[in-house]
Amino acid sequence: MTSDLELLRRIGADLRSVYADVIRQPLPRNIEVALSRIEQERSRAGHHNQRLAI
């Protein structure tokens, strides 16, 4: 019979393993494109705000 503590340790180890596998996967292309657009807009907004402050 497995103790609750041992069961929780095993579950934790399995979750860490699955999470590590997911993190190593490349981002899907559509998410890369969306992140790129967000960064471009943030850069433009930051540049625009800097010009207004001068």
Secondary structure, 3 states (H helix, E strand, C coil): CCCHHHHHHHHHHHHHHHHHHHHCCCCCHHHHHHHHHHHHHHHHHHHHHHHHHC
